[in-house]
């Protein structure tokens, strides 16, 4: 997998961003293409801060320089899948091999508060030879809208401390086709600069209880989880971890 990253600890010189047109889960078969309108290791995760902070700042990142005339590809694996929020010309269901989706980032600005943070998803590095990948959707943004969408995402993902460019695949087999190169995505890490990092809890039930109870300016944390699970089913994705957590939260909110 070709990845480049920019974060609060990156150098200040700008980087080039070149997005390629696609040549295309565990998944329920079909490749889906439609036209339409955080890298951490569990074993190395640091203890979470006592209280995540609603700092209101856009995390410092190395700037991206969009190449004239090139589209911007954005990989959504969380709320972007069910609430895109920007104009796009193409969507491809695809996966990020070597990563899995986990609810490790504290949310104090949307799905929780500083007194009781919610949990939102990030990408965690995993072994692509044994672990299923993170499925989501890649969105092609036309060149004339690329900078506007990038500016929007910088605000929307302001509490995520790292920005990655990933190659995305058509399936999780060893020789799967790369369908999108250098897709932009945002993740949260355990770096000290990330004031909202929660990391793993003692158990899945603890995560479920927190999500069931947290409410923020954008609504209940459980709604975020349920919408994400529904969106994954809607594009034919099997995600045992996500659906197990969903079931636990539904029981907790009865």
MOKA-V34187 format. One record per residue. N is the residue number from 0. PHI is phi in degrees with one decimal (999 if undefined). Layout:
n->(N;N)
phi->(PHI;PHI)
This chain:
n->(0;1;2;3;4;5;6;7;8;9;10;11;12;13;14;15;16;17;18;19;20;21;22;23;24;25;26;27;28;29;30;31;32;33;34;35;36;37;38;39;40;41;42;43;44;45;46;47;48;49;50;51;52;53;54;55;56;57;58;59;60;61;62;63;64;65;66;67;68;69;70;71;72;73;74;75;76;77;78;79;80;81;82;83;84;85;86;87;88;89;90;91;92;93;94;95;96;97;98;99;100;101;102;103;104;105;106;107;108;109;110;111;112;113;114;115;116;117;118;119;120;121;122;123;124;125;126;127;128;129;130;131;132;133;134;135;136;137;138;139;140;141;142;143;144;145;146;147;148;149;150;151;152;153;154;155;156;157;158;159;160;161;162;163;164;165;166;167;168;169;170;171;172;173;174;175;176;177;178;179;180;181;182;183;184;185;186;187;188;189;190;191;192;193;194;195;196;197;198;199;200;201;202;203;204;205;206;207;208;209;210;211;212;213;214;215;216;217;218;219;220;221;222;223;224;225;226;227;228;229;230;231;232;233;234;235;236;237;238;239;240;241;242;243;244;245;246;247;248;249;250;251;252;253)
phi->(999;-90.2;-129.6;-129.9;-133.6;-135.5;-148.2;-65.7;-100.1;-74.7;-67.4;-87.3;-72.9;-69.7;-115.8;-83.8;-122.1;-124.0;-104.7;-99.9;-67.9;-68.1;-86.9;-119.1;999;-41.2;-144.3;-79.6;60.7;-40.2;-78.9;-113.8;-128.2;-133.6;-104.0;-164.6;-53.4;999;-86.0;-137.2;-112.8;-59.2;-72.7;-110.5;-63.4;-87.2;-59.6;-69.4;-66.6;-61.2;-141.4;-57.1;-114.8;-81.9;-76.5;70.6;-98.1;-83.1;-57.8;-65.7;-139.4;-63.5;-67.7;-100.1;-110.4;-77.1;-75.0;-55.6;81.3;-97.9;-74.6;-109.0;-102.6;-120.2;-96.6;-105.1;-130.5;-127.4;-64.1;-60.8;-67.2;-109.4;-147.0;-59.7;83.6;-150.8;-79.5;-142.2;-109.6;-157.9;-128.1;-126.5;-74.9;-157.8;-134.8;-100.9;-74.0;87.4;-138.6;-133.4;-88.3;-141.7;-90.7;-108.2;-95.7;-73.2;-117.9;-114.2;-111.9;-128.4;-116.1;-173.5;-134.1;-65.6;-73.2;-147.0;-69.1;-87.6;-127.8;-126.1;-86.2;-138.4;-104.5;-114.3;-64.1;-146.8;-86.4;-66.8;-80.3;-129.2;-105.3;-65.1;-81.3;-91.2;-91.0;-167.3;-139.4;-103.2;-117.7;-91.5;-105.6;-61.1;-52.2;-70.1;-110.3;-60.7;-66.8;-62.9;-67.9;-60.2;-62.0;-63.2;-66.8;-59.9;-79.6;-58.6;-102.4;-61.5;-93.3;-94.3;-95.5;-137.2;-117.4;-115.4;-119.8;-119.9;-85.8;-115.1;-115.6;-77.8;-158.0;-101.1;-79.3;-57.4;-111.5;-63.1;-67.3;-80.8;-100.0;-141.7;-105.0;56.9;-72.3;-81.1;-150.3;-118.9;-134.3;-108.3;-128.3;-85.1;-56.6;-59.3;-68.5;-84.8;-75.6;-112.9;-69.4;-109.5;74.5;-69.5;-96.6;-64.8;-155.6;-62.1;-64.2;-64.6;-61.5;-61.9;-62.8;-65.7;-64.6;-64.6;-95.3;-76.7;-140.7;-133.2;-57.4;-91.1;119.7;-64.9;-61.6;-61.7;-61.7;-57.4;-63.5;-64.0;-63.3;-66.2;-62.2;-62.5;-65.1;-65.7;-63.9;-64.3;-108.5;79.1;-99.5;-98.7;-142.7;-59.2;-62.8;-63.0;-73.9;-65.4;-63.3;-58.0;-62.4;-65.4;-68.7;-62.6;-65.0;-70.4;-100.8;-67.0)
